[in-house]
Amino acid sequence: MPLSQEPLVVSLKEETYAENEDVRIECGGASTTASGGWSLGNVLGKDVGDEASEWLTNYFSRFPNSRVQLLSPSPAPGCSCV
């Protein structure tokens, strides 16, 4: 499988996705040197559509030992959305 794919192009204008579903994106993983894992935290975002979802699915499928998970759309504790 090739390690490159066409870039994903999405609008950076917030109003483009204002009515879309909220999502929470988390960056973390299992530790290779200690028990447990690590986390860089999470951010709130918006679903940008099926094309982006397919692009990410294709990208992460190249790493069979990784785990990709869509978290609950509810905000993380302590986060406020305005």
Secondary structure, DSSP 8 states (H G I E B T S, - for coil): --S----------GGGSTTS-EEEEEEEEE-SSSSSEEEEEEEEEE---HHHHHHHHHHHTT-TT-------SS--TT----
